[in-house]
Amino acid sequence: MDFFVQQLVAGLTSGAIYACVALGLVMIFVSTDHINFAQGEMAMFATYLAWAMINAGFEYWIAFGLTILISFAGGLFIQRVILKPLETAPVLSLVVCFIALLSIFNALAGMIWSYTIKQFPTPFPARDLFGNGLVSVQQIGIVGVTLLMLGILTVFFRYTTLGLAMRAAAQNATSARMMGIRVSWMLALGWGLAAAIGAVAGMLVAPIVFLDPNMMTGILVYGFAGALVGGIGNPLGAVVGGFIVGVLENLVGSYIIGNELKLTFALAIVIGVLLIKPAGLFGRVVVRRV
């Protein structure tokens, strides 16, 4: 029973990180109808920035906050400078652009900081919560940061003028323009928020998997699986889907298939959802007239 509880808590911890990645993917998808394949590499690069600031003498939480701000500005820059000219380009052009961004961030991180694995600090004490070895303070901290971020985003999108404008621009760009909303800037803000959320995911996972330019490759797959399970067009569903994938892959990996096939299980989830319920558990089927 103790082993089951340990794996369940570990799954919730992993699921919190997958939920952050899934949320970033969904925020860009609802605005553009495209998947940002560079989301994981952007998060990785932001984590390296945090690592550099901490090594330069910054306190952890100061570096944490500065990294989020820098990532937000970087997301704005990418959308306004690189992607805005491609708004009317074919889908394949955007896919190639996302893959190019993935390669660029990976190569830059390796060139600047090398491909040597580095240790990333954690702000949470390295001890058990109840002294029984089942739940650690770090695990509770990761889940808590994720839920806090979800709460802040919920308040932002439901109760602020800017958040409501971003939702309107994502749901119906034409009507939003008629109401005076600058849709292009709302899209840029969405990219900024997605980059900031990805940075949080990177900084949460780095103490667990260690820091290297390829650390987010598998996590992006898990996040994508979580987004599909919950609903690629539903931010709350994506978060729930991230937790579901985290728990399932940990329990199935521990009891059935082994840890070596966890990533394969995530890919099987992606294929299964696409075949059985493409809209996800909380997504809506959109019918378009042709």
Steps between C-alpha positions, in 0.01 A plus 500: 500500500786737583654438158168581332471828690859592408433436131171689513665806655789477254244483217323811628838678517583404141144586400540852638797556269318345204203725580720810470630386162150405384364839608764680295420288195127563537539877539676521164266249334178684593646818350658363183366145445863384494720297734825666607756221465764731651314538831729254679823651367384850593438375855842335507676818385316704763612252767861549394452875543375439854797270569742769375340765723510274806868422434561875468376549858128569460262358759293210365161673503642820353650297214169314473303823458752658262499187284122514471517867395779436248311201358185709465694768311663230286160354409380847400812549288464167321139567409544862391828463309508140372142372484294811422624513136387134469140554618364439150764244399414134432487266798813318383699825518402545864587139582844546345542823699414325828745219426767757411442678833534165679836435334623856556425504875655155545815594311532836677472338843767245408728766353471737797486258794627174340324163503641399838227405748462759775330497838218750547412610855160455657347753741321229696657320800631150431293324764179302536180681585384255767826318568377172350669522160174509304466870416785749470487876543631540144211300355243706690681818393491410130129418509433815705683730255306348209163544671590856603590586142174345377307707753672822391429428134136416577451833677681682218290354220166524679515827692739737321430711194821388329427134569147529363637675190746215443219244531285697256784526248564125522132405460405736218769726359269677255244600763779599739645737240158658454492566875833681481720221636850487353496132414862484387622632835271261686669218309841636599394512866385138469845403375660691786286322759565161340876564512478608865300188593754284319780666698324405825475139379869493411611638837277252686623194312872587478582397861345158428637413155811726515574779257613432143391622155289187436323482836158612370477268198309221672311739730359681196352169382340444841367857499359453152334178613349684799370778276334246270350300787346806663411681178747694286264800496422500874765645740345350814454166322866506397606541863276212610630294207859569607429363847321197352794419272747547785318259730431243226851487359648467847265224616508310169879537482543369855255211490465389137746611231807625686657845502677446166168508309340800672552727199354235271195490725460878463511468122242220521275738698535761224402249231216358709346839571523602135324179397231482769428858611697757301344792689627367834313446827405866542527626142216592270450376148501800267278475193580734211278567202665452164 
